[in-house]
Amino acid sequence: MAKVTILHLSDLHYTSSSHADISIIINALLSDLIFLKKNNSVSPDFVIFSGDIVQNADVMDDFEESKTLFIDPLLNTLNLSNDLFFISTGNHDIQKTKINEYMEIGLEKKLTQRSDLNSFIDKIDVNKNSLDRLSNYKIFEHKLLSKYVKNSDLLYSSFYFKINDINIGIACLNSSWRASGLSDNYDHGKLLIGERNIDKAASDIKDAALKLGVIHHPFEWLKPFDAQIIKMKSIC
């Protein structure tokens, strides 16, 4: 029976000021992966990283260093190409300095039901200024973008490929485009993914035997109306 082995990682929170401490964690991870491969013949076929690659997305150099000091050594250890590394965004991957407080007030009042949210997403090219907080992350993501990409925009990316004769579809969904960057649980129950993004991603990977949806936040961090529809769609 064909099988697929997936390595799922998250929350590196890389920052140059914590480089020494993070390097200890990275080196321990790489050592464990080498041990598993050597002693148990376990080696991942691809890697999923589900958000918060950096601690502060306003520092573009931290994105670059996370690739040089974490992603590249990880893939080299696993003997995988960049095309088999799939990433979604976390709340620390957004730029707090790019958030317009007046625009936020309008969006908070407007995006309160499914129809309005779908309409907003349908006009994403017109509304893209409200997503400036994703600027540095999208630059970074574009450098990593797999050749297996089906579609990629500000709110989701989809991928379709084959491993061991198994057709695999991955939807990396953005649960952080409405994140505030504020501490504690400020964003709890306030975030959005959007039904339209789920539908588009599902269509992209509909022919896959193995379908994977990747998001950073648990469903309870979404606005209740969005959480309800996302939960329903995720089990269809």
C-alpha positions as CSV (number, residue, x, y, z in Angstrom):
1,M,0.0,0.0,0.0
2,A,1.4,3.4,-1.0
3,K,2.0,5.8,1.9
4,V,2.8,9.5,2.4
5,T,4.9,10.9,5.2
6,I,4.3,14.5,6.2
7,L,6.4,16.7,8.5
8,H,4.2,19.4,10.0
9,L,5.9,22.3,11.8
10,S,4.7,25.7,13.1
11,D,5.6,28.8,15.1
12,L,9.3,29.3,14.7
13,H,8.9,33.0,15.6
14,Y,12.3,33.7,14.2
15,T,14.0,37.0,15.2
16,S,17.7,37.8,14.9
17,S,17.8,38.9,18.5
18,S,17.0,35.3,19.6
19,H,19.2,33.7,16.9
20,A,21.3,31.7,19.4
21,D,18.3,30.2,21.3
22,I,16.4,29.4,18.1
23,S,19.5,27.8,16.5
24,I,19.6,25.3,19.4
25,I,16.0,24.3,18.7
26,I,16.7,24.1,14.9
27,N,19.8,21.9,15.4
28,A,17.9,19.6,17.8
29,L,15.1,19.2,15.2
30,L,17.6,18.4,12.4
31,S,19.4,15.9,14.6
32,D,16.1,14.1,15.4
33,L,15.2,14.0,11.7
34,I,18.6,12.5,10.9
35,F,18.1,9.9,13.7
36,L,14.7,8.9,12.5
37,K,15.8,8.5,8.9
38,K,18.8,6.4,9.9
39,N,17.2,4.2,12.6
40,N,13.6,4.0,11.5
41,S,13.8,4.7,7.8
42,V,11.3,7.6,8.3
43,S,11.7,10.5,6.0
44,P,9.0,13.1,5.1
45,D,7.9,13.3,1.6
46,F,7.0,17.0,2.0
47,V,6.9,19.7,4.7
48,I,3.9,21.8,5.9
49,F,4.6,24.9,8.0
50,S,1.4,26.4,9.3
51,G,2.4,30.0,10.3
52,D,4.4,32.4,12.4
53,I,7.7,31.8,10.6
54,V,8.9,35.1,12.2
55,Q,8.1,37.1,15.3
56,N,7.9,40.5,13.7
57,A,6.9,40.7,10.0
58,D,8.0,44.4,9.8
59,V,11.6,43.2,9.9
60,M,12.1,41.8,6.3
61,D,15.6,40.6,7.2
62,D,14.1,38.1,9.7
63,F,12.1,36.5,6.8
64,E,15.4,36.1,4.8
65,E,17.3,34.7,7.8
66,S,14.5,32.2,8.6
67,K,15.0,30.8,5.1
68,T,18.8,30.7,5.3
69,L,19.0,29.4,8.9
70,F,15.9,27.2,9.1
71,I,14.2,26.3,5.8
72,D,17.3,25.6,3.7
73,P,19.0,23.4,6.3
74,L,15.7,21.6,6.9
75,L,15.2,20.8,3.3
76,N,18.8,19.8,2.8
77,T,18.6,17.4,5.7
78,L,15.5,15.9,4.3
79,N,16.9,15.9,0.7
80,L,13.8,17.8,-0.5
81,S,13.5,20.7,-2.9
82,N,11.8,24.0,-2.1
83,D,8.9,22.7,-4.2
84,L,8.0,20.4,-1.4
85,F,7.8,23.1,1.3
86,F,4.3,24.6,1.8
87,I,3.6,27.5,4.1
88,S,0.6,29.4,5.4
89,T,0.6,32.7,7.3
90,G,0.3,33.3,11.0
91,N,-0.7,36.4,13.0
92,H,3.0,37.2,13.6
93,D,3.6,37.2,9.9
94,I,1.6,40.4,9.4
95,Q,3.0,43.9,9.6
96,K,1.4,45.9,12.4
97,T,2.8,49.1,11.0
98,K,0.8,48.7,7.8
99,I,-2.6,48.5,9.6
100,N,-4.8,51.6,9.0
101,E,-7.0,52.1,12.1
102,Y,-9.7,54.0,10.2
103,M,-9.9,51.3,7.5
104,E,-10.1,48.7,10.3
105,I,-13.2,50.4,11.8
106,G,-15.0,50.2,8.5
107,L,-14.1,46.6,7.8
108,E,-15.0,45.5,11.3
109,K,-18.5,47.0,10.9
110,K,-18.9,45.7,7.3
111,L,-17.7,42.1,7.4
112,T,-20.3,40.7,9.8
113,Q,-22.0,38.2,7.5
114,R,-21.3,35.6,4.8
115,S,-22.7,37.6,1.9
116,D,-20.6,40.7,2.7
117,L,-17.5,38.7,3.2
118,N,-17.9,36.9,-0.1
119,S,-18.5,40.1,-1.9
120,F,-15.4,41.6,-0.4
121,I,-13.3,38.6,-1.5
122,D,-14.9,38.7,-5.0
123,K,-13.5,42.3,-5.3
124,I,-10.2,41.5,-3.7
125,D,-8.2,43.4,-6.4
126,V,-10.2,46.6,-5.5
127,N,-9.9,45.9,-1.8
128,K,-6.2,44.9,-1.7
129,N,-5.1,48.1,0.1
130,S,-6.8,46.7,3.2
131,L,-4.3,43.8,3.0
132,D,-1.1,45.8,3.1
133,R,-0.2,44.0,6.3
134,L,0.7,41.0,4.2
135,S,3.2,42.8,2.1
136,N,6.5,41.4,3.5
137,Y,5.0,38.0,4.0
138,K,3.9,37.7,0.4
139,I,7.3,38.8,-0.9
140,F,8.8,36.0,1.2
141,E,6.2,33.5,0.2
142,H,6.7,34.2,-3.5
143,K,10.4,33.3,-3.2
144,L,9.3,29.9,-1.8
145,L,6.4,29.3,-4.1
146,S,6.3,25.7,-5.3
147,K,6.2,24.7,-8.9
148,Y,3.1,22.7,-8.0
149,V,1.0,25.8,-7.3
150,K,-2.4,25.9,-8.8
151,N,-3.5,29.3,-7.6
152,S,-2.0,31.9,-5.3
153,D,-3.4,35.2,-4.2
154,L,-3.5,37.3,-1.0
155,L,-5.9,35.0,0.8
156,Y,-5.0,31.5,-0.1
157,S,-2.6,29.3,-2.2
158,S,-3.4,25.8,-3.6
159,F,-1.1,23.1,-4.8
160,Y,-1.5,19.8,-6.6
161,F,1.2,17.1,-7.0
162,K,1.8,13.4,-6.8
163,I,3.8,11.4,-4.2
164,N,4.1,7.6,-4.5
165,D,1.3,7.5,-7.1
166,I,-1.0,9.4,-4.7
167,N,-2.5,12.7,-6.0
168,I,-2.2,15.3,-3.3
169,G,-3.9,18.6,-3.0
170,I,-3.0,21.3,-0.4
171,A,-4.8,24.5,0.4
172,C,-2.8,26.9,2.4
173,L,-5.5,29.3,3.8
174,N,-4.9,32.7,5.4
175,S,-6.6,33.1,8.8
176,S,-4.4,36.1,9.6
177,W,-5.5,38.8,7.1
178,R,-7.7,40.4,9.7
179,A,-5.2,39.9,12.6
180,S,-4.4,43.0,14.6
181,G,-1.0,42.0,15.8
182,L,-2.1,42.9,19.4
183,S,-1.1,40.7,22.3
184,D,-2.9,38.2,24.4
185,N,-6.3,37.0,23.0
186,Y,-7.4,40.3,21.4
187,D,-8.1,38.6,18.0
188,H,-10.0,35.6,19.5
189,G,-13.4,35.3,17.8
190,K,-12.6,38.2,15.4
191,L,-10.6,36.6,12.5
192,L,-11.9,35.5,9.1
193,I,-11.0,33.0,6.3
194,G,-14.0,33.4,4.0
195,E,-16.3,30.8,2.4
196,R,-15.3,32.0,-1.0
197,N,-11.7,31.1,-0.4
198,I,-12.6,27.7,0.8
199,D,-14.7,27.1,-2.3
200,K,-12.0,28.3,-4.7
201,A,-9.3,26.2,-3.0
202,A,-11.6,23.1,-2.9
203,S,-12.2,23.4,-6.6
204,D,-8.5,23.7,-7.3
205,I,-7.7,20.3,-5.5
206,K,-11.0,18.5,-6.1
207,D,-9.3,15.6,-8.0
208,A,-6.8,14.8,-5.3
209,A,-7.1,11.6,-3.4
210,L,-5.5,13.2,-0.4
211,K,-6.7,16.8,0.4
212,L,-5.1,18.9,3.1
213,G,-6.2,22.2,4.4
214,V,-3.7,24.3,6.3
215,I,-4.5,27.2,8.6
216,H,-2.7,28.8,11.6
217,H,-5.7,29.4,13.9
218,P,-8.2,27.0,15.5
219,F,-11.8,27.6,14.3
220,E,-12.8,29.3,17.6
221,W,-10.5,32.2,16.7
222,L,-12.8,33.0,13.7
223,K,-15.9,35.1,13.8
224,P,-18.8,32.8,14.7
225,F,-20.6,33.1,11.4
226,D,-17.4,32.3,9.5
227,A,-16.3,29.5,11.8
228,Q,-19.7,27.8,11.2
229,I,-19.4,27.7,7.5
230,I,-15.7,26.9,7.5
231,K,-16.3,23.9,9.8
232,M,-19.1,22.7,7.6
233,K,-17.0,23.0,4.4
234,S,-14.0,21.3,6.0
235,I,-15.8,18.0,6.4
236,C,-17.5,18.0,3.0
